[in-house]
């Protein structure tokens, strides 16, 4: 069974972009159809130009399709990535999420599995808090949060964050091999859980339909009292 996974992220200097690609690779390896999408940049060029790494990545990221709310409607599961901003998501990702009110009111975000990943310069720089902050959104959506947990050796090798993959260190270094493998595991886990949920829904629908048919048949063939 093929599931549709949207990997939606914001990255200033490229670290979260690398994580997002690894999450997408993991989901694809589990059989998912994936849309890798970046959210719109809100910072002015004057601010971006002050940081060569930011400018370099902003120019390179132009080849990645920009996220739209339709990507959320399309997907069976979501993965969101953001650098930490004082323990909360970057404004760029938050601005995108704030556009999803219509889908939320229609119930089209409920019951879909979702996971999150992040990056911070310091090990205690807010990575876990950022993922937990995003979880508040997911609670309101009625989505089904899929943490990495301690479900694979890759999680331990990358630092042991059970909330979601989190890179620590300078952006210039980028995620190391262990962190990228943890991100791939996170993508695989999300896709596999989405597949199990969809298979369960279809089985339940088939059972319900069969039960209805049997009841209808009994009603039309039973002898009258």
Wavefront OBJ file of the C-alpha trace (Angstrom):
o trace
v 0.000 0.000 0.000
v 1.314 3.442 -0.943
v 0.857 6.309 1.496
v 1.410 9.994 0.796
v 3.822 11.808 3.098
v 4.423 15.564 3.099
v 7.807 16.637 4.508
v 7.462 20.366 5.143
v 10.276 22.417 6.617
v 12.003 25.729 7.075
v 15.781 25.975 6.926
v 17.878 29.118 7.088
v 21.399 27.820 6.556
v 20.760 24.266 5.370
v 20.860 22.016 8.437
v 17.117 21.358 8.583
v 17.057 21.032 4.792
v 19.512 18.134 5.087
v 17.404 16.537 7.824
v 14.260 16.961 5.723
v 15.846 15.206 2.769
v 16.870 12.318 5.027
v 13.350 12.038 6.482
v 11.986 11.989 2.938
v 14.467 9.281 1.925
v 13.386 7.156 4.867
v 9.717 7.508 3.973
v 10.413 6.610 0.343
v 12.355 3.515 1.438
v 9.216 2.369 3.286
v 7.149 2.697 0.118
v 5.698 6.180 0.565
v 5.062 8.782 -2.097
v 6.722 11.927 -0.751
v 6.428 15.639 -1.321
v 9.462 17.527 0.002
v 8.416 21.146 0.472
v 10.044 24.268 1.945
v 7.933 27.032 3.434
v 8.256 30.596 2.223
v 11.081 32.773 3.489
v 9.832 35.810 5.418
v 13.136 37.516 6.224
v 14.178 40.461 4.037
v 17.160 40.169 1.728
v 18.972 42.737 3.859
v 18.946 40.308 6.790
v 19.815 37.252 4.699
v 22.735 39.021 3.033
v 24.373 39.618 6.410
v 24.947 35.873 6.819
v 26.812 34.238 3.913
v 25.592 30.757 4.890
v 21.996 31.962 4.937
v 22.360 33.647 1.526
v 24.051 30.607 0.051
v 21.315 28.257 1.219
v 18.492 30.653 0.294
v 19.769 30.723 -3.283
v 20.225 26.937 -3.433
v 16.808 26.239 -1.889
v 15.048 28.079 -4.690
v 14.963 24.760 -6.567
v 12.775 23.173 -3.856
v 9.031 23.561 -4.406
v 7.386 25.943 -1.957
v 4.824 24.397 0.393
v 1.118 25.085 0.041
v -1.880 24.173 2.170
v -2.887 21.776 -0.602
v 0.117 19.644 0.356
v -1.501 19.094 3.763
v -4.816 18.129 2.176
v -2.987 15.713 -0.160
v -0.948 13.924 2.487
v -1.830 10.918 4.623
v 0.985 11.845 7.042
v 3.164 14.863 7.817
v 6.736 15.548 8.929
v 7.607 19.096 9.974
v 11.118 20.450 10.381
v 12.383 23.744 11.790
v 15.391 25.243 13.513
v 14.700 26.184 17.097
v 13.955 29.827 17.845
v 14.172 30.276 21.618
v 12.577 26.857 22.096
v 9.806 27.426 19.542
v 9.452 26.901 15.766
v 10.796 29.480 13.344
v 8.290 32.156 12.328
v 8.398 30.952 8.736
v 7.045 27.502 9.630
v 4.554 28.940 12.106
v 3.218 31.295 9.433
v 2.629 28.329 7.137
v 0.894 26.318 9.860
v -1.358 29.282 10.617
v -2.756 29.010 7.088
v -4.184 25.550 7.825
v -7.218 26.817 9.740
v -9.622 25.926 6.961
v -8.461 22.315 6.785
v -8.594 22.119 10.579
v -12.216 23.322 10.662
v -13.127 20.727 8.042
v -11.483 17.950 10.078
v -9.048 17.145 7.264
v -5.987 17.164 9.516
v -7.405 14.851 12.158
v -6.295 11.233 12.562
v -3.234 11.700 10.356
v 0.157 10.692 11.798
v 2.647 13.534 12.239
v 6.230 13.860 13.407
v 8.740 16.694 13.855
v 12.496 17.307 13.739
v 14.733 20.262 14.496
v 18.208 21.705 14.886
v 19.964 23.953 17.405
v 23.505 25.186 17.870
v 23.796 23.906 21.447
v 22.781 20.517 22.836
v 20.523 22.275 25.347
v 19.548 25.017 22.916
v 15.829 24.213 22.762
v 15.517 21.232 20.420
v 13.171 19.213 22.617
v 11.166 22.318 23.543
v 10.706 23.165 19.859
v 9.330 19.717 19.048
v 7.039 19.850 22.085
v 5.865 23.299 21.019
v 4.856 21.908 17.626
v 3.009 19.121 19.430
v 0.588 21.741 20.783
v -0.497 22.388 17.206
v -0.898 18.684 16.515
v -3.119 18.258 19.575
v -5.456 20.916 18.212
v -5.510 19.248 14.820
v -6.398 15.888 16.337
v -3.385 14.426 14.553
v -1.594 11.304 15.819
v 1.871 12.219 17.063
v 4.613 9.782 16.040
v 7.794 10.317 18.085
v 11.005 8.495 17.300
v 10.996 6.981 20.773
v 13.800 4.556 21.473
v 12.726 2.374 18.573
v 16.002 1.893 16.725
v 19.755 1.973 17.482
v 19.979 4.984 15.177
v 18.150 7.074 17.766
v 20.782 6.310 20.409
v 23.649 6.904 17.980
v 22.287 10.366 17.169
v 22.112 11.469 20.798
v 19.033 9.676 22.095
v 16.262 12.240 21.557
v 12.944 10.306 21.747
v 10.844 13.309 20.670
v 12.288 13.596 17.168
v 15.589 13.898 15.360
v 17.557 16.960 16.450
v 20.864 18.137 15.089
v 23.204 20.063 17.370
v 26.240 22.054 16.302
v 27.276 24.746 13.837
v 25.275 24.939 10.632
v 28.488 24.895 8.617
v 29.174 21.354 9.820
v 25.712 20.071 8.887
v 24.130 16.914 10.344
v 26.581 14.074 10.877
v 26.054 10.583 9.497
v 24.401 9.316 12.692
v 21.892 12.173 12.782
v 20.975 11.697 9.128
v 20.395 7.987 9.736
v 18.148 8.833 12.690
v 16.177 11.146 10.404
v 15.818 8.355 7.836
v 14.539 6.060 10.571
v 12.031 8.736 11.581
v 10.749 8.949 8.007
v 10.476 5.170 7.697
v 8.671 4.925 11.014
v 6.177 7.625 10.038
v 5.436 5.959 6.698
v 5.075 2.479 8.186
v 2.660 3.684 10.850
v 0.655 5.566 8.220
v 0.439 2.368 6.159
v -0.791 0.373 9.156
v -3.428 2.991 9.930
v -4.688 3.078 6.353
v -4.783 -0.703 6.146
v -6.763 -0.779 9.393
v -9.213 1.821 8.082
v -9.802 -0.148 4.905
v -10.269 -3.392 6.808
v -12.751 -1.696 9.137
v -14.630 -0.196 6.186
v -14.803 -3.565 4.454
v -16.032 -5.263 7.615
v -18.653 -2.601 8.187
v -19.847 -2.840 4.594
v -20.002 -6.604 4.776
v -21.914 -6.481 8.023
v -24.410 -4.034 6.561
v -24.901 -6.250 3.530
v -25.509 -9.327 5.683
v -28.017 -7.438 7.832
v -29.830 -6.155 4.772
v -29.977 -9.634 3.265
v -31.335 -11.104 6.488
v -34.013 -8.435 6.650
v -35.256 -9.248 3.168
v -35.158 -13.051 3.447
v -36.318 -13.717 7.017
v -39.829 -15.146 7.229
v -42.440 -12.796 8.634
v -43.747 -13.437 12.124
l 1 2 3 4 5 6 7 8 9 10 11 12 13 14 15 16 17 18 19 20 21 22 23 24 25 26 27 28 29 30 31 32 33 34 35 36 37 38 39 40 41 42 43 44 45 46 47 48 49 50 51 52 53 54 55 56 57 58 59 60 61 62 63 64 65 66 67 68 69 70 71 72 73 74 75 76 77 78 79 80 81 82 83 84 85 86 87 88 89 90 91 92 93 94 95 96 97 98 99 100 101 102 103 104 105 106 107 108 109 110 111 112 113 114 115 116 117 118 119 120 121 122 123 124 125 126 127 128 129 130 131 132 133 134 135 136 137 138 139 140 141 142 143 144 145 146 147 148 149 150 151 152 153 154 155 156 157 158 159 160 161 162 163 164 165 166 167 168 169 170 171 172 173 174 175 176 177 178 179 180 181 182 183 184 185 186 187 188 189 190 191 192 193 194 195 196 197 198 199 200 201 202 203 204 205 206 207 208 209 210 211 212 213 214 215 216 217 218 219 220 221 222 223 224 225
